[in-house]
Amino acid sequence: MDDRPPADPAKLLAYWEEWETGETPPGRVMSNLKTAGLRELLVALVADTSTDAG
């Protein structure tokens, strides 16, 4: 079972900005985005978009 907390958009944005400024190497940023729930957030957004369009 996955015990990760729900995705935190603010944390994901902070990780992204670290990459944009060159603070953090791309591999570390990808790892951070993955563990912070980027996939789950994207899945939820796609589901919401699909529901709104239908």
Rosetta constraint file for C-alpha pairs under 8 A:
AtomPair CA 4 CA 35 HARMONIC 7.82 0.50
AtomPair CA 6 CA 36 HARMONIC 7.95 0.50
AtomPair CA 6 CA 37 HARMONIC 6.70 0.50
AtomPair CA 6 CA 40 HARMONIC 7.95 0.50
AtomPair CA 7 CA 12 HARMONIC 7.91 0.50
AtomPair CA 7 CA 36 HARMONIC 5.71 0.50
AtomPair CA 7 CA 37 HARMONIC 4.35 0.50
AtomPair CA 7 CA 38 HARMONIC 6.58 0.50
AtomPair CA 7 CA 40 HARMONIC 6.59 0.50
AtomPair CA 7 CA 41 HARMONIC 5.96 0.50
AtomPair CA 8 CA 12 HARMONIC 6.23 0.50
AtomPair CA 8 CA 36 HARMONIC 6.63 0.50
AtomPair CA 8 CA 37 HARMONIC 7.09 0.50
AtomPair CA 9 CA 13 HARMONIC 6.10 0.50
AtomPair CA 9 CA 41 HARMONIC 7.76 0.50
AtomPair CA 10 CA 14 HARMONIC 6.25 0.50
AtomPair CA 11 CA 15 HARMONIC 6.30 0.50
AtomPair CA 11 CA 36 HARMONIC 7.21 0.50
AtomPair CA 12 CA 16 HARMONIC 6.24 0.50
AtomPair CA 12 CA 32 HARMONIC 7.93 0.50
AtomPair CA 12 CA 33 HARMONIC 5.96 0.50
AtomPair CA 12 CA 36 HARMONIC 6.45 0.50
AtomPair CA 12 CA 37 HARMONIC 7.84 0.50
AtomPair CA 12 CA 38 HARMONIC 6.91 0.50
AtomPair CA 13 CA 17 HARMONIC 6.13 0.50
AtomPair CA 14 CA 18 HARMONIC 6.25 0.50
AtomPair CA 15 CA 19 HARMONIC 6.59 0.50
AtomPair CA 15 CA 29 HARMONIC 6.13 0.50
AtomPair CA 15 CA 32 HARMONIC 6.77 0.50
AtomPair CA 15 CA 33 HARMONIC 6.74 0.50
AtomPair CA 16 CA 20 HARMONIC 6.38 0.50
AtomPair CA 16 CA 29 HARMONIC 6.97 0.50
AtomPair CA 16 CA 33 HARMONIC 7.79 0.50
AtomPair CA 17 CA 21 HARMONIC 6.16 0.50
AtomPair CA 18 CA 22 HARMONIC 6.19 0.50
AtomPair CA 18 CA 23 HARMONIC 5.04 0.50
AtomPair CA 18 CA 24 HARMONIC 5.60 0.50
AtomPair CA 18 CA 29 HARMONIC 7.62 0.50
AtomPair CA 19 CA 23 HARMONIC 6.00 0.50
AtomPair CA 19 CA 24 HARMONIC 5.36 0.50
AtomPair CA 19 CA 25 HARMONIC 6.63 0.50
AtomPair CA 19 CA 26 HARMONIC 6.36 0.50
AtomPair CA 19 CA 29 HARMONIC 6.33 0.50
AtomPair CA 24 CA 28 HARMONIC 6.52 0.50
AtomPair CA 24 CA 29 HARMONIC 6.37 0.50
AtomPair CA 25 CA 29 HARMONIC 6.35 0.50
AtomPair CA 26 CA 30 HARMONIC 6.15 0.50
AtomPair CA 27 CA 31 HARMONIC 6.31 0.50
AtomPair CA 28 CA 32 HARMONIC 6.13 0.50
AtomPair CA 29 CA 33 HARMONIC 6.04 0.50
AtomPair CA 30 CA 34 HARMONIC 6.09 0.50
AtomPair CA 31 CA 35 HARMONIC 6.21 0.50
AtomPair CA 32 CA 36 HARMONIC 5.94 0.50
AtomPair CA 33 CA 37 HARMONIC 6.39 0.50
AtomPair CA 33 CA 38 HARMONIC 5.47 0.50
AtomPair CA 34 CA 38 HARMONIC 5.59 0.50
AtomPair CA 34 CA 39 HARMONIC 6.74 0.50
AtomPair CA 37 CA 41 HARMONIC 6.21 0.50
AtomPair CA 38 CA 42 HARMONIC 6.16 0.50
AtomPair CA 39 CA 43 HARMONIC 6.11 0.50
AtomPair CA 40 CA 44 HARMONIC 6.19 0.50
AtomPair CA 41 CA 45 HARMONIC 6.20 0.50
AtomPair CA 42 CA 46 HARMONIC 6.12 0.50
AtomPair CA 43 CA 47 HARMONIC 6.17 0.50
AtomPair CA 44 CA 48 HARMONIC 6.14 0.50
AtomPair CA 45 CA 49 HARMONIC 6.08 0.50
AtomPair CA 46 CA 50 HARMONIC 6.04 0.50
AtomPair CA 47 CA 51 HARMONIC 6.16 0.50
AtomPair CA 48 CA 52 HARMONIC 6.11 0.50
AtomPair CA 49 CA 53 HARMONIC 6.10 0.50
AtomPair CA 50 CA 54 HARMONIC 6.29 0.50
